[in-house]
Amino acid sequence: MAHPVWASEERRMLRQTSVGSKTPVLKRRVQGRARALKTTRRRKIAVLSYILPPMTDFAERLVRLFEAIHPLDRVPRSGYLLRGVTEPESVAAHSHFLALMALLVVEEHPDRFDVRKVLGMALIHDLAEARLMDIPNPACGEDLKAAKDRAERVILASMLDGFPSHLIAWRDELEAGESPEARLIRGLDKAQMMVRVMMYGREGRGRLDDFWTNPASFDDYGIEPVRAIFDAICRHAGRDRPNASRCGT
């Protein structure tokens, strides 16, 4: 798009050419000035386009990423499907609720966790499922789980190509499960799952008892705030925590 100043100058010259020019020499002179102005304008636009690519490239990468993850709000959490829950939450909804839960926990304990890393882990941890879909844990043996982890990393690296490399590093840190932030997100991932299980149970949807009897459903990864959330879930559901005394007592 022409700059307003350049465009108005060019229009003035063209009016001189068509209306005010009485001789061929003057006409050629005005037309030559108009062509020179066009050349100058193109050069300035070229310089600006050379200066601006980082922002333009970022916008392009951002749009491509959101094109890639668009299916996430239609990818169902398959563990619920296997247990007869109709229309379960999507992977996108799970990530949203996990990120909200993580934000509230970090706000409650501001000196214990890196909030930027926590939210980053929560938001990117399942992006690869836009291509790979959600493979439920009951279907994953050790070999399949290892292959799934490798595939998810390759897919996520492709999706985040051109974005800061620490995003992939956060994914790897989460997978390792050693840092406080990684253990927090892994524990909250299960806590968010159990809140859903509690609500689906109240709605009479699905066969969900195995969630309540499986100790892995309540793995708090040694993070006390997560343990407290599990206790609260058990109290609200009137359930026992497996391999533990009655929750909240």
C-alpha positions in Angstrom: 0.0 0.0 0.0 1.4 3.4 -0.9 2.3 5.8 1.8 -0.2 8.7 1.8 2.4 11.4 1.3 4.0 9.5 -1.7 0.6 8.8 -3.2 -0.6 12.4 -3.0 2.7 13.6 -4.6 2.3 11.1 -7.4 -1.3 12.1 -8.0 -0.2 15.8 -8.2 2.4 15.0 -10.8 0.0 13.0 -12.8 -2.5 15.9 -12.8 0.2 18.2 -14.0 0.9 15.7 -16.8 -2.7 15.5 -18.0 -3.9 19.0 -17.3 -1.1 21.5 -16.9 1.5 20.2 -19.3 1.4 22.2 -22.5 4.5 20.9 -24.2 5.9 17.4 -24.9 9.2 18.4 -23.1 7.4 19.4 -19.9 5.2 16.4 -20.1 8.2 14.0 -20.3 9.9 15.9 -17.5 6.9 15.5 -15.2 6.4 11.8 -16.2 10.1 11.2 -15.4 9.7 12.8 -12.0 6.7 10.5 -11.4 8.7 7.4 -12.3 11.5 8.5 -10.1 9.1 8.9 -7.2 7.7 5.4 -7.8 11.2 4.0 -7.8 12.0 5.8 -4.5 8.8 4.5 -3.0 9.6 0.9 -4.0 13.0 1.2 -2.5 11.7 2.6 0.8 9.1 -0.2 0.9 11.9 -2.8 0.3 13.9 -1.3 3.1 10.9 -1.5 5.5 10.2 -5.0 4.5 13.8 -5.9 5.2 13.5 -4.3 8.7 10.1 -5.8 9.6 10.4 -9.6 8.8 10.9 -10.7 12.4 7.4 -9.5 13.3 5.9 -10.7 10.0 7.6 -14.1 10.4 6.3 -14.4 14.0 2.7 -13.7 12.8 3.1 -16.3 10.1 4.5 -18.9 12.5 1.7 -18.1 15.0 -1.0 -18.6 12.4 0.5 -21.8 11.2 0.7 -23.1 14.8 -2.9 -22.4 15.4 -3.8 -24.0 12.1 -2.0 -27.1 13.3 -3.6 -27.3 16.7 -7.1 -26.4 15.5 -8.4 -30.0 15.9 -7.6 -30.1 19.6 -11.1 -29.0 20.6 -12.5 -31.9 18.7 -10.0 -34.6 19.9 -11.7 -36.4 22.8 -9.9 -37.6 25.9 -10.0 -41.3 25.0 -9.7 -42.7 28.5 -13.2 -41.5 29.2 -14.5 -42.9 25.9 -13.2 -46.3 26.8 -15.2 -46.2 29.9 -18.5 -45.2 28.3 -18.5 -41.5 28.8 -20.3 -39.9 25.9 -19.1 -36.6 24.6 -16.2 -36.3 27.1 -14.0 -33.3 27.5 -11.6 -32.5 24.6 -7.8 -32.3 24.8 -8.1 -28.5 24.4 -10.6 -28.3 27.4 -8.3 -30.4 29.5 -5.3 -28.2 28.8 -7.3 -25.1 29.5 -8.5 -26.4 32.9 -5.1 -27.7 33.8 -3.5 -24.3 33.0 -6.2 -22.6 35.2 -5.6 -25.0 38.0 -1.8 -24.5 37.7 -2.2 -20.7 37.7 -4.3 -20.7 40.9 -1.9 -23.1 42.7 1.1 -20.9 41.8 -0.7 -17.8 42.9 -1.3 -19.4 46.2 2.4 -20.4 46.5 4.2 -17.6 44.7 7.7 -18.4 46.0 7.7 -22.1 45.2 7.4 -22.3 41.4 8.3 -20.5 38.2 4.9 -19.4 37.0 6.1 -18.9 33.4 7.5 -22.3 33.2 4.5 -23.9 34.9 2.0 -22.3 32.5 4.1 -23.1 29.5 4.3 -26.7 30.5 0.5 -26.9 31.0 -0.3 -25.3 27.7 2.0 -27.1 25.4 2.1 -30.6 27.0 -0.7 -32.1 24.8 -0.3 -30.0 21.6 1.1 -33.0 19.7 -2.2 -34.8 20.1 -3.7 -32.6 17.4 -1.9 -34.9 15.0 -1.3 -38.0 17.1 -4.7 -38.1 18.9 -5.1 -39.1 22.5 -3.7 -42.6 23.1 -5.1 -43.9 26.4 -2.8 -45.3 29.1 -4.5 -48.7 29.1 -3.5 -49.2 25.5 0.1 -48.2 26.1 2.7 -50.9 27.0 6.2 -49.8 27.6 7.3 -50.1 24.0 4.3 -48.2 22.7 4.7 -45.5 25.4 8.3 -45.0 24.4 7.4 -44.7 20.8 4.5 -42.3 21.6 6.8 -40.1 23.6 9.3 -39.9 20.8 6.6 -39.2 18.2 5.1 -36.5 20.4 8.4 -34.7 20.8 9.1 -34.8 17.0 5.6 -33.4 16.3 5.8 -30.7 19.0 9.3 -29.7 17.7 7.8 -29.4 14.2 4.8 -27.3 15.5 7.1 -25.0 17.5 9.8 -24.6 14.8 11.0 -21.0 14.9 9.6 -20.3 18.4 12.0 -20.1 21.4 13.8 -23.3 22.0 13.1 -23.3 25.7 9.5 -24.4 24.9 10.8 -27.8 23.8 13.2 -27.8 26.8 10.2 -27.3 29.1 8.5 -30.3 27.4 11.6 -32.4 28.0 11.8 -31.2 31.6 8.1 -32.2 32.1 8.8 -35.6 30.6 11.7 -36.1 33.0 9.5 -35.2 35.9 12.3 -34.0 38.2 11.9 -30.3 38.7 9.3 -28.8 41.1 7.4 -27.3 38.1 7.4 -30.6 36.2 6.2 -32.6 39.3 3.5 -29.9 39.9 2.1 -30.2 36.4 2.2 -34.0 36.4 0.4 -34.1 39.7 -2.2 -31.5 38.6 -2.7 -33.3 35.3 -4.1 -36.2 37.4 -6.0 -33.9 39.8 -7.8 -32.3 36.9 -8.6 -35.8 35.6 -10.1 -36.8 38.9 -12.2 -33.7 39.1 -13.7 -34.7 35.7 -14.2 -38.3 37.0 -16.0 -36.9 40.0 -18.3 -34.8 37.9 -19.0 -37.5 35.3 -19.9 -39.8 38.2 -22.4 -37.3 39.5 -23.9 -37.1 36.1 -24.1 -40.9 35.8 -21.8 -41.1 32.8 -19.5 -44.0 32.3 -17.9 -46.8 34.3 -15.4 -44.9 36.3 -14.7 -47.0 39.5 -11.3 -48.1 38.3 -10.1 -44.5 38.5 -10.9 -44.4 42.2 -9.2 -47.7 43.0 -6.0 -47.1 41.0 -3.3 -45.5 43.2 -1.7 -44.0 40.1 -4.8 -41.7 39.7 -3.7 -40.0 42.9 0.0 -39.6 42.4 0.9 -36.2 43.9 4.6 -36.5 42.9 5.6 -35.3 46.4 3.9 -31.8 45.9 1.9 -31.0 49.0 -0.5 -28.6 47.3 -1.4 -31.4 44.9 -1.9 -33.8 47.8 -4.3 -31.3 49.4 -6.3 -31.1 46.2 -6.6 -34.9 46.0 -7.9 -34.8 49.6 -10.5 -32.2 48.7 -11.6 -34.2 45.7 -12.1 -37.3 47.9 -14.1 -35.4 50.4 -16.3 -33.9 47.8 -16.8 -37.3 46.1 -17.3 -39.2 49.4 -14.6 -41.6 48.2 -11.5 -43.3 49.8 -8.1 -42.6 48.4 -6.5 -45.9 47.5 -3.8 -47.3 49.7 -4.5 -44.5 52.2 -6.8 -43.7 55.1 -10.1 -42.0 54.2 -9.3 -38.7 52.4 -9.3 -35.7 54.7 -9.2 -37.7 57.9 
